[in-house]
Amino acid sequence: MKKKKEALRANNAATDRIRAAEKFLHEQIPITRAMGVRVVAHDESGFGVEAPVALNSNHLRTAFGGSINAVATLAAYGLLWLEVNDPTVHVVVAESSIRFLRPVHETIRAICQPPPEAELAAFRIQFAGKRKARITLRVHVIERGQIAAEFHGVFVARK
């Protein structure tokens, strides 16, 4: 019984973090509402963000490349925002690139994988010491089990 309660508490905490992240994105980056962006995951496999193609389509009725890039950027941004967990810290993308591998037809689903523990530890140490740090984050945009785009960005956190 105790383990079930602990698991339920952990699940509730994760749900609260997801809701807080989505609320933050919608309040601080208003275009995310118009894009239909939803935060859908934050667990050991990464931070996931989705947006429907219906609100982000191009002339071919597939996902607009700029929307794919934006959703991928938001996945990485969200992962780092939750990592620093401080509303006074500014998180920005300093540099990014994306490779489009195939069209997205229904849902733009971007998953930012957690960086390797050594990179995350180095980021934390630098941030604690200098109140500024940078880290490279990688995102896959996935549809129907296939990678549709690969994003890589350098993000900076500054207090």
C-alpha positions as CSV (number, residue, x, y, z in Angstrom):
1,M,0.0,0.0,0.0
2,K,2.8,2.4,0.9
3,K,4.5,1.8,-2.5
4,K,1.3,2.5,-4.3
5,K,0.9,5.8,-2.5
6,E,4.5,6.8,-3.3
7,A,4.0,5.9,-6.9
8,L,0.8,7.9,-7.0
9,R,2.5,10.9,-5.4
10,A,5.4,10.7,-8.0
11,N,2.8,10.5,-10.8
12,N,0.9,13.5,-9.5
13,A,4.2,15.5,-9.2
14,A,5.1,14.6,-12.8
15,T,1.6,15.7,-14.0
16,D,2.0,19.0,-12.0
17,R,5.3,19.7,-13.7
18,I,3.8,19.0,-17.1
19,R,0.9,21.3,-16.4
20,A,3.2,24.0,-15.1
21,A,5.5,23.8,-18.1
22,E,2.5,24.0,-20.5
23,K,1.1,27.0,-18.6
24,F,4.4,28.7,-18.7
25,L,4.8,28.2,-22.5
26,H,1.3,29.5,-23.2
27,E,1.7,32.5,-21.0
28,Q,5.3,33.5,-21.9
29,I,5.3,32.4,-25.6
30,P,1.7,33.2,-26.8
31,I,2.1,31.7,-30.2
32,T,2.2,28.3,-28.5
33,R,-1.5,28.6,-27.9
34,A,-2.3,29.4,-31.5
35,M,-0.1,26.4,-32.6
36,G,-2.1,24.1,-30.2
37,V,1.1,23.1,-28.4
38,R,0.6,20.6,-25.5
39,V,3.2,19.3,-23.2
40,V,2.7,15.5,-23.2
41,A,5.6,14.0,-21.3
42,H,8.4,14.6,-18.8
43,D,10.1,11.4,-17.7
44,E,13.4,9.5,-18.0
45,S,12.9,9.3,-21.8
46,G,12.7,13.0,-22.1
47,F,10.4,16.0,-22.4
48,G,7.7,15.7,-25.0
49,V,5.7,18.4,-26.8
50,E,3.0,18.0,-29.5
51,A,1.1,20.2,-31.9
52,P,-1.5,19.3,-34.4
53,V,-0.7,19.6,-38.1
54,A,-4.2,21.0,-38.7
55,L,-3.0,24.2,-37.0
56,N,0.5,24.1,-38.4
57,S,0.1,23.0,-42.0
58,N,1.7,24.1,-45.3
59,H,0.3,24.2,-48.8
60,L,0.7,20.4,-49.0
61,R,-1.4,19.9,-45.8
62,T,1.7,18.5,-44.1
63,A,3.4,20.1,-41.2
64,F,5.0,23.5,-42.0
65,G,8.8,23.3,-41.5
66,G,8.8,26.4,-39.3
67,S,6.3,24.8,-37.0
68,I,8.3,21.6,-36.8
69,N,11.4,23.7,-35.9
70,A,9.4,25.7,-33.3
71,V,7.9,22.6,-31.6
72,A,11.4,20.9,-31.5
73,T,12.9,24.1,-30.0
74,L,10.1,24.2,-27.4
75,A,10.8,20.6,-26.4
76,A,14.5,21.4,-25.7
77,Y,13.5,24.7,-24.0
78,G,11.0,22.9,-21.8
79,L,13.4,20.3,-20.7
80,L,16.0,22.9,-19.7
81,W,13.3,25.1,-18.1
82,L,12.3,22.2,-15.8
83,E,15.9,21.4,-15.1
84,V,16.8,24.9,-13.8
85,N,13.4,25.1,-12.0
86,D,13.7,28.8,-11.2
87,P,11.4,31.4,-12.8
88,T,14.1,34.1,-12.4
89,V,16.4,32.2,-14.8
90,H,16.4,33.2,-18.4
91,V,16.6,30.3,-20.9
92,V,17.4,31.1,-24.5
93,V,18.4,29.2,-27.6
94,A,21.8,30.4,-28.8
95,E,22.2,28.2,-31.9
96,S,20.2,25.5,-33.6
97,S,19.9,23.4,-36.7
98,I,17.3,20.9,-37.9
99,R,17.3,18.2,-40.6
100,F,13.9,17.3,-42.1
101,L,13.8,13.6,-43.0
102,R,10.1,13.0,-44.0
103,P,6.8,14.9,-43.9
104,V,4.7,15.0,-40.8
105,H,1.0,14.4,-41.6
106,E,-1.0,14.4,-38.3
107,T,0.9,15.4,-35.1
108,I,4.2,17.2,-34.6
109,R,5.6,15.2,-31.7
110,A,9.0,16.4,-30.5
111,I,10.9,14.6,-27.7
112,C,14.0,16.1,-26.2
113,Q,16.2,13.4,-24.9
114,P,17.9,14.1,-21.6
115,P,21.6,14.9,-22.2
116,P,24.2,12.5,-21.0
117,E,24.6,12.7,-17.2
118,A,28.2,14.0,-17.5
119,E,27.1,16.9,-19.7
120,L,24.2,17.7,-17.3
121,A,26.5,17.6,-14.3
122,A,28.9,19.9,-16.0
123,F,26.1,22.3,-16.8
124,R,24.9,22.3,-13.2
125,I,28.4,22.9,-11.9
126,Q,29.0,25.8,-14.3
127,F,25.6,27.3,-13.6
128,A,26.0,27.1,-9.8
129,G,29.4,28.8,-10.1
130,K,28.9,31.4,-12.7
131,R,25.1,31.7,-12.8
132,K,25.3,31.1,-16.5
133,A,25.8,27.9,-18.5
134,R,25.2,26.4,-21.9
135,I,24.3,22.9,-23.0
136,T,23.6,21.1,-26.2
137,L,20.2,19.4,-26.5
138,R,18.9,17.0,-29.1
139,V,15.3,16.5,-30.2
140,H,13.6,13.9,-32.4
141,V,10.3,14.7,-34.1
142,I,8.6,11.4,-34.4
143,E,5.5,10.3,-36.3
144,R,4.2,6.7,-36.7
145,G,7.4,5.4,-35.0
146,Q,9.7,7.1,-37.5
147,I,12.0,10.1,-37.0
148,A,10.7,12.9,-39.2
149,A,13.2,15.5,-38.1
150,E,16.4,15.8,-36.0
151,F,17.0,19.0,-34.1
152,H,20.1,20.1,-32.2
153,G,20.4,23.3,-30.3
154,V,22.7,25.1,-27.9
155,F,20.8,26.6,-25.0
156,V,22.0,29.1,-22.4
157,A,20.6,29.5,-18.9
158,R,21.4,32.8,-17.2
159,K,20.4,34.2,-13.8
